[in-house]
Amino acid sequence: MKQKFLCMLPFLFFAAAIVSAQTPEPTNYRGAFAPAPVAQWTDNWTNWDPQNTFYPAPTVNVSGVITSNTTWTKNNTYLLQGIVYVDSLVTLTIEAGTVVRGDANTVISSLVIERGATIIANGTACNPIVFTSSKAAGSRAKGDWGGLTILGRGLTNQGNDVPIEGIGTSEPRARYGGNNNADNSGSLKYIRIEYAGYAISANVELNSLTFGGVGSGTTVDYVQTSFGNDDAFEWFGGAVNAKHLVAYRTLDDDFDTDFGYSGLVQFGLAIKDPTVADDPAVSTSEGFESDNNAAAPFTPTPKTSASFYNITQIGAFRCGSNAGGITQPAANGFRRGVRLRRNTELKIFNSIFMNNWRGLVMDADVIANGLAAFKNNIIAMDLTTVWVGPTYAGAAVAAENAATNTYLTAAANANTIVTTPCDILVNAWDFLNPDFRPNAIGSGGALSGSDLTPGIQLETASFPNLNPRELVVDIFENGVGNSNGTITLTITVPSAFTVAVPGITLSGTDQSGSNGTFPNLGVSYNNGDWLFKLVGGNIVATSKPGVVITQANLTSLGFTIRRNNGVAPGTLQNLAVNVSGGADTAPDNNSSFSGISAP
């Protein structure tokens, strides 16, 4: 199913199904960052050197179960001793600027938000909330404490009462799952999590930030994990969405998705440390690792079907500078930028994967399923490099999975292969003062490419059979470059409704539109640049010669919509639009829909 886009303005009203729709923010670049002069979203709140950062000594010790609403304040420093649970129906509020330290001398010191509990931890760019090790500067190490775990009542393909990995099956407080993918576990904003993660045994670990069945009512935005002992972020089921995530120098996987996770993540940065990788006899270290199920059969539902947009993942084969000189990592557990296996349906768009031994590997069942996607992305370096040494010796990428190479390079998937990765970004090679924005020169040109994205604006989601409502379709240029040539917009008119073009009686013959402004939406439209006709049950609009949508801009087409006489009250249908042409490079982004109903 194509990814849906919807342009929503604050004063518009949409059907409930659309309010919760997963709709990525339109961008005009691939990767996590816009080109200069736009600032990096990592500025100010991230910390690239937590080893040498001073944190105040603990003033409040916390252990056991938090059973009443509690606020942690920035004038105190909190020490987690053992596993600290926030009880169901209890809210833990953490003020901006607060420091929470996990006791490295107590086994699995960690914070667990139980099902039904809420965490409100909203830092700011100037005053982030920090979860870190109890050890002094200079002596901290990955795994000093257990990390942050949030549990919810979202759907999983393992049932509705599942023990979270890393704590143990006998603890009733550490269980997740249910039937509510809109569940709300609270809010995380401007958070840093450092030196977390704990391994009970092989493949049974706590991560820096673990989500178990967390629902889409939860807010996750601007979170950095650093020097984690297992995965940076791992999602077990649920549908929580997230933006602006940083996985910095973690041991194992940066983004790990399992058990039916179906949320949307946009703007993510993942950076490998060439000296830190998992033991390849236990687990290989990937940028993405995605499974539908941990063991055969791999087919339970709901499927792992999350969508990731605008990710920049930098592997461990680091360049000495933008001029080149790639060094094989000291650790030997690194493998892939993206590993899609065990029948996952994960989707990744508009992203960069660079300096990995293997950029992408898709298992045969994933390719055969046909519902996973890896499109409009950049793979830099592998495909042309055969590494030597005790671990990285071997054949070229296609030998690991020839079908992956066929999928990756298929023209319809619009991926770009770059053989010289070192100068794609302004400066990705300075750990302490990096600049991950696209480079204006050199291989940064690979980030270009036009990409059309439609969006719908509606005056209301409910339509009587008189007094037609205003409908605007916006077409974004969502890539680097301009969309030109013939652009075609198609509206599939729902059977219970009538869509019309102002000033035109539609027929099977092209007719020129005229420009105008809708007073209720307060939006102008450019119908004068388009020809309109009726083809079967579809309205087709074709751009006139010379129409160009420039980089990061849009054009708007105006329509009206009403329900037909005789349509029963409560009738709900989807209004769908599709855009094509204009040298578009990412066809999976070309659809948008909105729910409409008859009052």
C-alpha positions, 0 to 999 in steps of 0.5 A: 500500500502506498504511503499516504500524505496529508497536508493538515492546517490547524483550523481544519477538521478531519475524520477521526481516522485521518487525525491519527494517520501517519503523515511524514513532513514534506522535505526537499532532501534525502537524509536527516538534515536540510542543506545549509543555511538551515541549522542542524536540528541536533544543535544545542541539546545533543552532547557528543562528549558525555564521557567528559561532561560534569553532572551533579552528585545525586541528592535523591535516591529512588528505588522500588515502585512509584505509586503516586503522582510525582514530580522530579525537579531540576534542583535535585539530581536523582539516583535510580537504584535497581529497577524503578517502576512507575505504577499503572495510573500514576504520572511521573513528571520530570522538569526540563534540565533535570539529571537522572543517574542510574546507579552503576553499583546496583544491578539493572538500575533502570526506569520502567513506565508500566502499562497505564502509567504516564511519563511527562519528560519535556526538556527544552533545547537549552535545558534537556533532561539527561539520563546518565551513568552514576560514574564520574567523568572519565570512567563511564562505560556502556551498560553502567545502568539499564536504560528507560523502558516504556510499556503500553497497551498497543497491538503486538503479534505476540499477544496482549500480555507479553514480558518485555525483553531484558527484565525477566518473565516472572515480573508482572509489572514488566509486561506490555501489549493490548488492543489500543494502538492509540494508547498514550504513555506520555511525552518525551522531548529533548532527552539524552540517555547515556551509557545505558543498556544491560545484558542478562544473557545473549539476546536478552537485553535492555536497550537505551530506550525500549518501547513495548506496545507503546501507542500513537498517543505518546509523543517522542521528539528529540531523543539522543542515546549515546554509548548504549550497551545493546540497541539504541532504540527498540520497538516491540509492537505498538504504533508510537511515532517519533521524530528527531532521534539520535543513536550515537556510538551504540554497541549493537543496532541503532533502530530495531523493530519487532513484533508488529511495530507500525509507527512512523519515524522521521529524522533520525541520525545513527553513527557507529563507533569503529571500536565498539561492536557486538560479538558477531558470535552473538549478534552483528551490529546493524543500522537497522534490524527488523523482524516480524517475529523472533522465531519461525513461523515469521508470519503472525499479525499484525506485521512489523510495518513501520515507516522511516523517513529521512534517516542518515546512518553512518557506518563504522568504515570511517573516512579520514576526511572529505578527501577520502581514506577509509579505515577498516574498523577495529571491532569486527561485528559490523555488518549492514546499514539495513537488515530486513528479515523474518517477513518484516514489512518495514519501509524506508524512504528518503534516507542515506546509508553510508560507510557500511560493509553491506548497505542493504540486505533483504531476506528472500521472504521479505522480497517475496512478500513485496510489502517492505520497501526501500526506496529513494534512498542513497547507499554509499560505498558498499557494492564496490568495496571488498574488505580484507581481514579476518572478518570482512574478507569475502565476495562483493555484496551481491554474493550475500544476497543477490536478490537484494542487489536486484531490488536495490538497483531496480529503476522503479525503486529510485535508489542511488548508489554512490561509490565515493561516500566521504564527501556526501556530507559537510563533515561527518568525520569529526566526532566532537564537531560534526556537520551532517548537512548535505555537502554543496560540492562533491558527492553531495550532488547525489542528494538531488532529485525531484519528488512530488507529494500531494496533500489535501485541505478540506473545509470540513470532514462532513458534507451536506448535499447543498452548499458545497465545501471547499477542497484544495489539493496541494502538490509539493516539490518534496525533493532537491531540484524542480519538478517540470514536464507534464504533471498529472493529478488524478482524483478518484471521486467517491461514489457518494459525493460529487467533486467539481472544478469551479467555473467548469462543467467537466466533460471528457475534453480538456478545459482550462481552469481559472485561478481563485481564492477560497474564502473559508480556507483562505487559500488561493489556487492556480487552476489557470495553469491546468487542464481538467477533464473527466475520465470514468469516475476520475477527475484528471488535471494536467499541467500546461506546458511551462509549469514548474514546481520549484524546489521546496515549493508547491502549487494548489488546485481548487475544487468543491465537494458535496454529498449526493442526494439520497446518500444515507447519513453517516456514510464514510468514504475516502477521498483519494488523490494521486500525482505523477509525472514531473520527473518524479523520483519517489512514486511511493509518496504520490498518494494522499487520502482523507476520510469524508462523511455525510451528516 
